[in-house]
Amino acid sequence: MSSTPDQNAAMQAMFQAGNAMAQGFSQFLAEQQQRAAATPGGLNPAAWAPESEALKALQQEWMGRHAQLWQGMLGKAADQPAPQVAAAEPGDKRFDHPSWSASPVYDYLRQAYLINAEYMKRMADAAPVADGQAKTRMRFMARQMIDAMAPSNFLATNPEFVQTALETKGESIQQGIKNLLGDLEKGRISMTDDSAFEVGRNLAVTPGAVVYENELMQLIQYSPQTEKVAARPFLMVPPCINKYYILDLQPENSVVRYTVEQGNTVFLVSWKNVQADLGHLTWDDYIEKGALQAIKVVQDISKMDQINALGFCVGGTILSSALAVARQRGESPVASLTLLTTLLDFADSGEIGCLVDETAVQAREATIGKGGLLRGSELSQVFSALRANDLIWQYVVGNYLKGNKPPAFDLLYWNSDSTNLPGPFLAWYLRNMYLENNLRVPGKLEMCGVRADLGRVDMPAFIFASREDHIVPWKSAYQSRKLLGGETTFVLGASGHIAGVINPATKNKRSHWLNDSTTANADEWFDTATEVKGSWWPVWADWLKRHNGGEVPARSRLGSKDYPPGEPAPGSYVKEKA
């Protein structure tokens, strides 16, 4: 035997810990199954009892792989590589460092963990839960446990921590403690070098001015960059759950700048980062004082009856709701609609839906539903938990265990610049969208005094979704084609919720899928779609030009007599901290 008694003891302890972890997860699954069994459409508890054939088969395979790893480790000669019983998934870089395979103890820790992780995932997948949301929640909770238990997350089981400490003579430990204390003071994990960015200095720098503001939003108009512009102005409605400058990061990856450069007079809603005095605001306020008011001001400034409009994420849900309200009032203020990674049908609401059930919504309604705030820090933690390895654990390891400083990255700076939400708005949104999925039902929801019907939102619509989006699953975004009343064009981009959208035409990375088919089935659409390399932005720009209403000379002055330009873009609302 090549390993020492101490190493054998360490590996035996890890084997016991792995067994305890797997058994603990089995108990967790049993509790989830009990909940599902009590729900209509749930499972038959007997189908997943400890003596069931499916569960016994999984457990036997799991035990067999551990035995194979254990015997391989004990029989390994000193000059032989460790037996590879388990391997990390493609893209998982947590165990890439050579120190994980240099020592039989750490190699055993790594592989035993990967065996346990796969076992947990397969148990969650195989559990006979009829309720799709319960199954999704089970998978989500399994991944949270798996990610948290990785040996790379702990001092005693991460060989990179030891090696870095030795190489730096302990300085990495001191710096890691400093980083931890600094983040405790901030109240969040540092994902980027915060000192490298400043809104208005090197983020959100497209020239423009605030031409209107109320308690809820500032409306920014951007300066033209072409001699002629589309006759119809263009309004962007970003999500209110984070800052608008995701659409205007730096000049080379700014959706706003690109749209201006394509010959559009661009306006954009900058939502207020609400504080306690605005904790009473409702969903109707965001429609009436936000989207509809912005449309009216753009119409007044441009002297145009119809404009073009874009909504991103929940901004698209707000904008679509506002247009449904306008149509019920006999108004048709928008000639074309662009929706970016937007949910209108919440039947499959992605991983956020795992966190929304009747108990959770009732708790929000009881605490902040009549007034109050959901703090930005809590909102940020929720979104980070959806991708814990990428947005939590890699920074725990890098910042605290290794004592590193995270590099400068504009997207992660934006991700950390959190916003508060008013309680009544949030509680209504969670219940009527995520929990009860009422927006898709014609006449079901009363908004701003009318019964809304998305089928009456009948202007041409460009719908973009991202293939790996975990917040707005692309097939759910595709369902908007069934709900909207007009002609729709659907484009699917590569990558996730943010990176799929922010794919500059100048860099022309990744790819997108195109198909003229109007089938109601998302899978059928994809099966016959054509993959095109590069950014989807030019496809959208060409589509938008078909709805520009012709061209006119660009105005030399922003705003109008009734709406004179005020403070320069990006305005003050976007700079307010949560």
C-alpha positions, 0 to 999 in steps of 0.5 A, a space after each residue: 500500500 502506497 499511502 500512509 496511515 494518516 492518509 488512510 485515516 483521512 480517506 476513511 473519514 472522507 468516505 464516512 462524511 460522503 456517506 453521511 452527506 448522501 444519507 442526509 440528502 436522501 432524507 431531504 428528498 423524502 421530506 420533499 416527496 412528502 410535500 409533493 404527495 400532499 399536493 394534487 398531481 404529486 407522487 405516490 410515496 411508495 414509489 420512492 420508498 427505501 426498498 424501491 427498486 429504483 432507489 436501491 439500484 442508485 444506492 448500489 451503483 453509488 456504493 460500488 463507485 465508492 468501493 472502486 475508488 477506495 480499492 484503487 486508492 489503496 492499491 495504487 503504487 507511489 509512482 502510478 496516477 490515481 484511478 479516475 473513477 469520477 471526473 468533473 463536468 465540462 466547464 467545472 474548473 474548481 479542481 483543475 489545479 495540479 495539487 488536487 491530483 498530486 496528493 492521494 488524499 486530495 485526489 480522493 476528496 475530489 473524486 469522492 465529492 464528485 461521486 456524491 454530487 452525481 448521486 444526488 443529482 440523479 436521485 433528484 432527477 429520478 424522484 417520481 414527482 409529477 408536479 414539474 415545479 416540485 421537481 425543479 425545486 428538488 433539483 435546485 435544492 440539490 444543487 445548492 447543497 452540492 455546490 456548498 459541500 465542495 471540498 474546494 470551499 474549505 481551508 482544510 480540504 483545499 490544497 490550493 489554499 495550503 500551497 498558496 499560503 506556503 508560496 506567499 509565506 502566509 501573506 495570502 492568509 493575511 490578505 484573505 482575512 482583510 478581504 473577508 473583513 472588507 466584504 463584511 463591511 460592504 455586506 456582500 462578496 466582492 466580485 470585481 474591483 469596485 474602484 475600476 468603475 464609476 457610473 457616468 465616468 466609464 459606465 453609462 457614458 452615452 451622451 444625452 440628458 434627462 428630459 423628464 422625471 417623477 418620483 418613480 423614474 427619470 426619462 433620458 433622451 440620447 444625443 443623435 449620432 447620425 445626420 438622419 434618424 428614424 421618424 419614430 423615436 425609440 423607447 427602452 424600458 429596462 428592468 426595475 430590479 437592477 440598474 438600467 446601465 446593463 444596456 449602456 455599460 461601456 461604449 464597445 458593449 452598449 446596446 444604447 449606443 448601438 441603437 443610437 448609431 443605427 439612426 434612432 432617437 433613443 429614450 430610456 427609463 431610469 428607474 428610481 432606486 426606491 427608499 422607505 418613503 416610496 415603499 408604497 408603490 404598486 405594480 400599477 404605479 410602474 405601469 402608469 407613472 413609469 411605462 405609460 408616462 414615458 410613452 406619453 412624454 416621448 410622443 409629446 417631444 417627437 410630435 409622433 402618434 406612435 413610437 417604437 419600444 423595447 422591454 428587457 426582462 421584467 421591463 418587458 413584462 411591465 411594458 407589455 402590461 402597459 400596452 395592454 392597458 393602453 389598448 383597453 383604453 382605446 389607444 395604440 401608442 406603439 408601432 413595434 415592440 421588442 422584448 428581450 428575455 421577457 416572461 409573459 407566460 410564467 408556467 415555467 418560470 425558471 429557477 426563480 420559481 423554485 423560491 416562490 410558493 404560497 407560503 413564501 408569497 404570503 410571508 411577503 404579503 404579510 410583511 411588506 405587501 402593504 408597504 415596505 421594501 425588499 432590500 437590494 442586498 437580499 435581492 442580489 443574494 437571491 440572484 447569486 444563489 441561482 448560480 452559486 458556483 459562479 457568483 458565490 463560491 469561486 469568490 469565497 475561494 479566490 478572495 478569502 482562501 487564496 487572498 486574491 483581488 477579483 479583476 475588473 469586470 463591468 458586468 459584475 460591477 453592475 451585478 453588485 450595484 443592487 436596487 430596492 423594490 417596493 413591497 406592494 409591487 413585489 408582492 403583487 408581481 410574485 402572486 399574479 405572475 410567478 404563483 398564479 400566472 394570471 397575465 396570460 389569461 385574457 381579462 383576468 388581471 385588473 391593472 390601472 382600472 381595466 381588464 388587460 388582454 395581451 391578445 390586443 397588443 397587436 403590433 409587430 413584435 421582435 422576441 429575443 431569448 437566450 438558450 442557456 437563460 436560467 431566469 427566463 427559460 427560452 421556451 417560456 419566452 417563446 410562449 409570448 408568440 401565442 399571447 401577443 396579437 400581432 405578427 411575431 419574429 423570434 430569435 434565439 441567442 447563445 449564452 445566458 440571461 445577460 451575456 446573451 443580450 449583451 453580445 456586441 456586433 463589433 465583437 461578433 461572438 457566439 451565435 444565434 438561431 433564425 427561423 421564419 416558422 411561426 409554429 406554436 411549438 418551441 422544439 419544432 421551431 428549434 429543430 428547423 432553425 438555422 444557426 448563424 455565427 455572430 451577434 444577433 444585434 444586426 438582425 434586430 437592427 434590420 427588423 427595427 428599420 422596417 418600422 421606423 416610419 421613414 427618416 427625418 433630419 436629426 434634431 440638434 436639440 434634446 427635449 422640447 419647450 415643455 420638456 427642456 433637457 436637465 441634468 446630463 445622462 446618466 442622471 441622478 437616479 441611477 447613481 443612488 445606492 440601495 
